[in-house]
Amino acid sequence: METAKAFAVRLKQAMERAGYEARPSVLEREFNTRYWGKPMTLHGVRRWLLGETMPRNDKILVLAEWLGETPQNLGFGIEGGIGAAAVRRGPRSGAYRDEELMNALMSLPVTQRRIVREVILTFARDAARERVATKGERAQG
């Protein structure tokens, strides 16, 4: 529980340094415009600010990137470390070579990014179905 309390202090300070009021309504709005997963409730982010719970690591990454902090410092009070964008990006690989595309995607408004995400996920599901169907045909033939 002490870890969650210390996180709450760091979160409030980071919000204020970034020019935001450390209020649940502000945190909920700003977090949910940046997070692609299930939105946080007002009650959930309030618990972060009160030090009752800690967000998962993926949420700490989003918070750190938004507030201009390192995930290590915001989440755990560890000075130094690498920025949230570098953690999210990971090592250079084929999946991340097209930075221009990723930068263009991230520059879109959240509503448009969600639409692009749904289109990509639809294509991925269709491709997975095609692979399953192809394997089934091979097994029969």
TIPAFI-76393 format. One record per atom (N, C-alpha, C, O): x, y, z. Coordinates in steps of 0.001 Angstrom, whole numbers, plus 524288, in hexadecimal, padded with zeros to 5 digits. Atoms other than C-alpha are relative to their C-alpha. Layout:
BEGIN
XYZ...
//
This chain:
BEGIN
803327FB578000080000800008000080360804EC80000801D8808EA7FDCD7FC837FB767FFEA80B75809308028D801B9801727FA7B802658060D7F9457FE777FEFB8056480F6F807B97F4497FBCD8032D7FD417FD07806DB7FA68804517FD2B8026F801FA80C5E7EFEC7FFAA805998020F7FE8F809347FF138001B7FAB77FDB480277817FB7F9498045F8035C7FDB080386807E67FC587FB9B7FD1C8024080FDE81BFA7F4457FEF28013A7FA4280044805747F861801647FF0A8057080B0481A6D7E64B7FC3D804967FFA27FCD9807E97FC35803DC7FBC78000D7FF8A8237D7E94F802A8805538008D8013D8090B7FDD97FD237FB197FF41808D682E137EE08802DF801787FAFC802A1805F47F9447FD1E7FEEE804D98115382CCE7E1CE7FC52801777FB927FD8A804F07F879803CD7FED68041E8055682CD37D8EB7FDED80589800907FDA88086A7FCB9801FE7FAAB7FF167FFCF839357DF1A80426804107FE9580302807F37FBFD7FBC87FC4F8013080CFD840017DE39800F6800637FA26801C4804A87F8177FF1880005805AB80EC783BEB7D0047FBA4802E27FD277FCA9805C07F96E804637FD3E802708013A840D27CC7180098805E2800AD7FFCB808DE7FCFE7FF677FA6B7FEF9803D184DEC7D2D48049D802477FCF88043A8069C7FAEB7FB807FE2A803178114B84F2C7CC647FE90800977FA448007D804177F796801967FFD78058280ADB84C747BF477FBAD804017FF097F9EF804A87FA9A803EA7FBDF800AB800DD857487C1CA7FA5F7FE3A8008D7F6D1800EF7FEC880545802117FF3C7F51884EF87C5827FEA180006805CC802057FF6180926801CE800947FAA27ECF784F277D1C77FFE57FA2F801547FE4C7F6FE7FE1B7FFEE8057F7FE5A7EE978427A7D9607FA997FE868020B7F9D87FDA8806B780564801617FEAC7E01583F5C7D9237FE637FB357FCDF800277FA807F875801A9804BB802C77D971832817D57D7FD94801157FAAB7FE9D7FE397F6F28028F7FEEF805057D143838B97CAB4803F2801727FBC3803527FFF67F73B7FBE07FE91803B67DD6083E7B7C43B803127FB277FE73804167FA3F7F9D67FCFA804BF801017E4EE831C77C5917FCF17FC377FC917FF1B7FA087F8DF80338803988031E7D9B18299B7C02F7FFC1801C77FA51800997FEAB7F6C0800887FDF08055A7D7C6832687B4528051D7FF837FD028052F7FD7B7F8A67FB017FFF3802C17E625833CE7B0DF8021F7FA7F7FF22804487F95B7FAFE7FE25805618009E7E9848258B7B33C7FCF67FD317FBB67FF487FAC07F84880337802F1803B67DE17820257AB6E80088801EC7FA667FF6D7FEFA7F6C37FF1F7FE33805657E129828B379FA58050E7FDC57FDC5805EC7FDFE7F90C7FAF480201801B97EE928225879F06800747FA148003B803E47F7D27FDBD7FFA0805A97FF277EC07814427A3037FC587FD2A7FC457F7CB7FE9F7FBBC8031D802CF803E07E73B80A95798D77FCEC7FB858024F7F9847F95E7FFAF802C48045A7FD947E271800527A23E7FAD0801C2802427F8C9805E9800EC804E97FECC7FD767D63C800097AA80800A5805078032980452805788063A7FF767FB057FD3B7D3EC80DD37AFBC7FFB87FF4D805ED7FD0F7FBD1807E78002E7FFEE7FA4F7D638810897BE107FB3880316801C47F999806D57FF3A8046C7FD2F7FDBC7CAD5814CF7C670802098045A80383806998046C805097FEAB7FBCE7FC637CABE820ED7CEC8801997FDB08054A805577FF7B807B87FEC8802957FB097CAB9818187DAC38056A7FD747FFD7808567FDB3803A67FAF48029A800847D67E810857D5B480492803C98005680859802C7803247FBAB7FC3F7FFD77DF1881C627D36280025802DC8053E8045080474807098002A7FDAA7FAC27DA94822377E0488031B7FCA9803D3805DE7FEB4807307FD1A803937FC937E01C8161E7E6FC805E38007C7FF1F808EC7FFD6802CB7FA737FF02800FE7ED35818BB7E044801C7804CA80307805D2804BF805A07FE887FB197FD7C7ED4A826A07E5687FFDA7FFAF805F3802A4802928089980046800AE7FA557E9AE822317F31E8040D7FC1B80209804B07FB85806C37FC11803C47FE647F45D817EA7F3417FDAF7FAD8801CB800217F7FA804C88027D804F67FE917EADA80C9C7F4AC801AB7FB907FC69802067F7127FE167FE4D803E9803CC7EF3C805877E8588041B802667FC75804DD807267FC5C7FC327FE49803E77F9CB8063D7DDFC7FE347FE187FAA77FBFE7F9D97FA3580155801D9805417F798805917CF61803C47FBBD7FE3D808187FB3E800457FC92803E5802677FD067FA517C75C8044D802D67FCEF803F2807837FBDD7FB817FDAB802B2809D27FC8C7C03E7FE8F8029E7FADA800BC806B67F9938016C7FD8E804F78034E7FF537B31A7FD898055B800EB7FE20808E57FDB8802707FAF97FEBD7FBAF80A467B9988040E803DD80212803B28088D801127FBCC7FC957FE34807C880F917C056802F6802367FB5180483806C37FB5E7FD6F7FE17804C780E18810807B2D27FD03804877FD9D7FF55808747FC18803407FBDE8024A802B9818A27ADCF80047804EC8035C800F28093B801557FFB37FB877FC70802CC8215F7B9D480543802BB7FF8C80581807867FF497FAC57FDC0800468117E823517B902800D3802FC7FAE780305807437FAE57FF647FD5F8050C8112C826AE7AA977FCF5805247FFF37FEF5809227FE2B803467FB4E7FFCF8060D830687ACAB802868043C8036A80298808D0801F27FE187FC337FC3080C86836EB7B867805C7801587FF56807DD8048F8023D7FA887FED18010281A5D836FD7B2E9803AA7FDE38042A807B68003D805467FCE1802807FBF481FC282DFE7BD68802307FADC7FDDF800627F8F07F9DA7FE668054A80167827628215C7BC887FC527FC47802D67FA9C7FD6F8072E80373803BE7FD6181F048157B7BF9C802537FE0C805297FF807FD12808ED7FD76801F37FB448290A8110A7C99A7FF4A803CD804867FE4780230808F1800887FC207FBE08285481DC07D1257FA4B800A1801A27F91D800A08064B805807FF437FEAE819A081FA77D0607FDD77FB41802D87FB397FBCC806D78023F804AF7FDB881649811A97D3828027E7FE418050D7FFD17FC64808977FD458026B7FB9F820AB80E177DD4D803E980380802C880688801CA8066E7FC7A7FC627FD688288381A227E0F7805B27FF0A7FECC80919800BB801BF7FA9D8012580185834BA815557D9F0801D68044C7FC4F7FFB9804EE7F8087FE017FBB78033283C7A820D87D4B8802C37FDDF7FB2D804C87F9827FB277FD6E8018F804D9841D3820647C6F07FC717FC817FCD47F7AC7FD207FCED80311803808034583D75815C97BDBB7FF17802607FAA9800F4806A67F97A8010A7FE2A80550838A8817337AFEA7FA65801D47FF9F7F7148003B802B78052B7FDC4800A882CD681E907AB287FBF07FC047FE5B7FD357F7C57FC7D80457803848012D81F81818867A9137FFD57FE8E7FA3B7FEA97FA177F8E48002F8012D8059A82050819A379A48803FA7FBD47FE8F802DD7F8737FB517FBFF803EE8012382CE8811B979A107FE6F7FAB58022A7FF657F6B87FFA7801C6804F27FDC9827338075A7A2FE7FBCB7FDA87FC887FBE07F8FB7FB6780442801D18034581B0F8066D79A908020A7FE177FAC38002E7FA2C7F8B07FDFA801478052A822F08060178E098032B7FAFA8001A802E87F7E67FC6A7FCEB804C17FFA282C297FB597929F8048F800067FC3D805AE804057F9CF7FB7D8003E8037D837DD7F6BD78ADD7FE52800737FA577F9E87FF277F8F1801257FF858059E838957F97E77C677FF077FA947FDAF802337F7047FE4B8012A804E2802A6832187EEA8774D57FCCB801477FB357FB71805CF7FA538030D7FF1C804B382A9E7ECEB768417FAC98029A8011B7F8DF805AB7FDEF8051A7FDD07FEAF81DFE7F08076F2580037805DF801067FC3980888800B17FFAC7FA767FE9B8232B7FDF2772CE8035F8033A7FC53804AA807B47FD837FC9E7FD188039282B57801D9767227FD36804777FD5C7FFB5808467FBD4802CF7FBE1802BE820AD80A167612D7FE3480426803E67F98F804A18050D801407FBFC7FC22821628153A76AEF7FC728042E7FDC97F93D8065B800A1803477FC048026D81B0C81E8D7614C7FA3D7FE8F8008C7F700801E2801CC80560801C57FF7A80EA58165A7616E7FE248006C805A57F9D880252806AB8017F7FFC37FA7C80E8B8153C7703E7FF61805A0801D87FBBE806D8804BF8006F7FA817FE7E810FF823C3771EE7FB13802717FDBE7F8718058480058804CA7FDF58025F8060B826DB7686C7FB367FE0E802F17F79480109803F58045E802347FD127FCE581DB176FA77FF57802C88053B7FAFE8043A806B0800527FD9D7FAD2800348239977CDC7FEAA805CD7FFC27FD0F80810803AF8015F7FA73800787FE24831617779C7FA2C800C37FEFB7F836805247FF488059F7FFA2800F27EFEE82E47774727FD12800E68051D7FEF47FF6E80949803477FF9B7FB517E527831F677DED7FE817FA89801EA7FE5E7F6D57FEDB801188050D7FD9A7E177826FA7873D7FB997FD277FD2C7FBF67F86D7FC5A80466802A78029E7D491824337804C801BD7FD897FADA8001B7F9327F9927FE158022D804EC7DB808224A7734B803CD7FB81800F2803C97F7B17FE047FC768045D7FEC07E61B819D37798F7FCE37FB1D801537FE627F6CC7FFD2803378048B7FE9D7DB7C8110C77F0F7FD9F7FD837FB1F7FD357F8BB7FACE8022380212804E67D56C80FAB771838042F7FCEA7FD19803317F8957FB437FBA9802B6802A07E2A280C1D76B92801297FAE5802CF802187F6E68004E7FF0E804B87FCE77E4AE80266776A77FC007FBCA7FEB17FD6B7F7417FDEF8041C803CE801357D79E7FBD4773DE800A67FDBE7FA867FFB97F9197F9B27FF1C801E5805597DABB7FAED76550804707FBFE80003803F57F7D87FDA07FB8F803997FFC57E7E97F489768387FE747FAEC802A07FFC87F6B6800B7801AB804B87FD437E1E67EB10771F27FC477FCBC7FCAF7FC6E7F7EF7FCED80384802DD803827D75B7E7717680D803237FD057FBEC802167F8707FAEA7FCA5802AB803C57E1B97E46475DD7802DC7FB6D80289803477F73E800347FD1C804257FD4B7E9717DC70767D27FC717FB58801287FE157F6DE80088803A88044D7FEEE7DD6D7D47376BB57FEBB7FD097FAFD7FE817F83C7FAFC801178028A805027DA3D7D1D275D698049F7FCA27FE3C803E57F84B7FC4E7FB59802FD801827E8367CD7D75ACF800807FB128034B801F47F6F08014F7FFB98049A7FC917E7C77C466766947FBFB7FBEC7FE547FD267F7427FE4D80404803AD801D57DB0E7BE58761AF801C47FD477FB03800F67F8947FA627FE1A80245804E27E1217BC4F75442804397FBE980109804547F7D57FE7D7FBEB803CB7FEAF7ECEC7B58175A597FD977FAF8802237FF4E7F6B0800CA80296804967FDC27E3FE7AC69762067FD4E7FCE57FBB27FD9B7F8197FB95802B2802AA804477DBFA7A965755E7803E27FD2E7FC75802E17F8CE7FABD7FBFA80269803497E8457A6A674DFF802447FB2180293803287F7357FFF17FE058049A7FD2D7ED7379D62758787FC097FB957FFDE7FD7D7F7057FF6480419803F4800367E064796577588C7FFC07FD4B7FAB77FEEE7F8917FA668001080239805437E0CB79475749D8804A67FC647FF26804297F8507FCA77FB5680346800847EEAD78F1E74A987FF497FAC9802EA800E87F6AB80108800BD804BB7FCD07EAD07856F7553D7FC3E7FC3A7FD407FCD37F77A7FDB8803C380359802B77DF7A7806274CEF802407FDE27FAEB800F07F98E7F94B7FE0B801568053C7E70B77FF1740208049A7FCB58001A806A67FB4C7FBFC
//
